[in-house]
Amino acid sequence: GWAGTAEIRLQVGSDGQGTATLSHSSGYAALDRAAQTMVEAGAQRTPVPEALRGKAFSIVLPVLFDISDGG
């Protein structure tokens, strides 16, 4: 029955290395950790777009946890 949105700040240095930190809690530590782990894993596997290479930037990514029956 857990649901919520964790906001994860992804900071990418000019060297292309990313660090994910919790910006806003979902209200559940387990969901927050899962969101942070997911964003970190994605950042390691995703190349920085050409237009942003060599530049430091950050972005806040909302990660929504919602289990519904779809109906």
C-alpha positions in Angstrom: 0.0 0.0 0.0 3.0 2.3 -0.2 2.7 5.1 -2.7 4.4 8.5 -3.2 6.8 10.5 -5.2 10.5 10.8 -4.4 12.4 13.6 -6.0 16.0 12.8 -6.9 18.5 15.5 -7.8 21.1 14.2 -10.3 24.2 16.4 -10.4 26.5 15.8 -13.3 30.0 17.2 -13.2 31.9 18.5 -16.2 33.7 15.2 -16.2 30.4 13.4 -16.9 30.2 11.7 -13.5 26.8 11.8 -11.8 25.7 11.9 -8.2 22.1 11.3 -7.1 20.8 12.7 -3.9 17.3 12.8 -2.3 15.7 16.2 -2.9 12.2 15.4 -1.5 11.1 12.3 0.3 8.2 10.1 -0.8 7.5 9.6 2.9 9.0 6.1 2.9 12.7 5.5 3.3 12.6 2.3 1.3 11.0 4.0 -1.7 13.5 6.9 -1.4 16.4 4.5 -1.5 15.0 2.6 -4.4 14.5 5.8 -6.4 18.0 7.0 -5.6 19.5 3.6 -6.6 17.5 3.6 -9.8 18.6 7.1 -10.9 22.2 6.3 -10.0 22.2 3.1 -12.1 20.6 4.9 -15.0 23.1 7.8 -14.8 26.0 5.3 -15.0 24.6 3.7 -18.1 23.4 6.7 -20.0 25.9 8.9 -22.0 25.7 12.6 -21.5 24.2 14.3 -24.6 26.7 16.0 -26.9 25.3 19.5 -26.1 26.0 19.0 -22.4 29.4 17.3 -22.6 32.1 19.2 -20.6 29.4 21.1 -18.7 28.2 20.7 -15.1 24.5 20.6 -14.7 21.8 19.2 -12.4 18.2 18.0 -12.8 15.5 17.0 -10.4 13.8 13.8 -11.4 10.4 12.8 -9.9 10.1 9.1 -9.3 6.4 8.1 -8.8 5.5 4.9 -6.9 1.9 4.0 -7.4 0.4 0.6 -7.4 -3.1 0.5 -8.8 -5.3 -2.1 -10.4 -5.4 -0.1 -13.6 -9.1 0.2 -13.6 
